[in-house]
Amino acid sequence: MGRLNKKRSRSNDNTYFWPGFVDARELTGQDTVLVKLRSQIAELTNLLALEKTAKAELELSLGSLSGNLKTARAKTSELQALLEGLTSNKDSKSAALVKLQTKLKGEKEISADALARV
């Protein structure tokens, strides 16, 4: 009986006891949250790796396209210079043709005058 009185007096001393199962539930909840967070981190890591791979591929593609553009611009400049040369050549040939046609016309007139005298 003395023990029973002792237990009763302990229960009446207003000491607050936290039940251990509450701590266990809290830890289980924290573990669940940690598992979810680790899963999200793993997923984000995978997505980051995919993005890095895509970025590297795009940079390679950009480098290739830049090279192609540089080559195309060089070819355009080359063709432009050739066109300018041909245009200049055409202009000088046109001028020579006009001179020859004028000279031919003059020769025809001289021939026509000579035939008219005969």
C-alpha positions in Angstrom: 0.0 0.0 0.0 2.9 2.3 0.7 3.8 2.0 -2.9 0.4 2.8 -4.1 0.4 6.0 -2.1 3.8 6.9 -3.4 2.6 6.5 -7.0 -0.5 8.6 -6.2 1.6 11.4 -4.8 3.8 11.3 -7.9 0.8 11.6 -10.1 -0.4 14.6 -8.1 2.8 16.6 -8.3 1.8 18.2 -11.6 4.9 16.8 -13.5 4.2 16.7 -17.2 5.3 13.5 -19.0 5.5 13.4 -22.8 4.4 10.1 -24.2 7.1 8.5 -26.2 4.8 7.4 -29.1 4.3 11.0 -30.0 8.1 11.4 -30.5 8.1 8.2 -32.6 5.3 9.6 -34.8 7.1 12.9 -35.2 10.3 11.0 -36.3 8.3 8.9 -38.7 6.8 12.0 -40.2 10.3 13.6 -40.5 11.6 10.5 -42.1 8.8 10.6 -44.6 9.5 14.2 -45.4 13.2 13.5 -45.7 12.5 10.6 -48.1 10.3 12.9 -50.2 13.0 15.6 -50.2 15.7 13.2 -51.2 13.5 11.9 -54.0 12.9 15.5 -55.2 16.6 16.3 -55.1 17.3 13.1 -57.1 14.7 14.1 -59.7 16.1 17.7 -59.9 19.6 16.3 -60.3 18.4 14.1 -63.2 16.6 17.1 -64.8 19.7 19.2 -64.4 21.9 16.6 -66.0 19.4 16.4 -68.9 19.5 20.2 -69.3 23.3 20.2 -69.2 23.3 17.6 -72.0 20.8 19.5 -74.0 22.8 22.7 -73.5 26.0 21.0 -74.7 24.2 19.6 -77.8 22.9 23.1 -78.6 26.3 24.6 -78.2 27.8 22.1 -80.6 25.0 22.7 -83.0 25.5 26.5 -82.7 29.2 26.1 -83.3 28.5 24.1 -86.5 25.9 26.6 -87.7 28.3 29.5 -87.0 30.9 27.7 -89.1 28.4 27.1 -91.9 27.3 30.8 -91.8 30.9 31.9 -92.0 31.6 29.7 -95.0 28.4 30.9 -96.7 29.3 34.5 -96.1 32.8 33.9 -97.6 31.2 32.2 -100.6 28.7 35.1 -101.0 31.6 37.6 -100.9 33.5 35.6 -103.5 30.4 35.4 -105.8 29.7 39.1 -105.3 33.3 39.9 -106.4 32.9 37.6 -109.5 29.6 39.3 -110.3 31.1 42.7 -110.1 34.0 41.6 -112.4 31.5 40.1 -114.9 29.4 43.3 -114.8 32.5 45.4 -115.4 33.6 43.2 -118.2 30.1 43.3 -119.7 30.1 47.1 -119.5 33.4 47.4 -121.2 32.4 44.9 -123.9 29.1 46.8 -124.4 31.1 50.0 -124.9 33.4 48.2 -127.3 30.4 46.8 -129.2 28.8 50.3 -129.5 32.1 51.6 -130.9 32.3 48.7 -133.4 28.7 49.2 -134.4 29.3 52.9 -134.9 32.4 52.1 -137.0 30.5 49.5 -139.0 27.7 52.0 -139.7 30.3 54.5 -140.9 31.9 51.8 -143.1 28.5 50.9 -144.5 27.9 54.5 -145.4 31.2 54.8 -147.1 30.5 51.6 -149.0 27.0 52.8 -150.0 28.6 56.1 -151.2 31.2 54.2 -153.2 28.6 52.0 -154.8 26.5 55.0 -155.6 29.4 56.5 -157.5 30.0 53.5 -159.5 
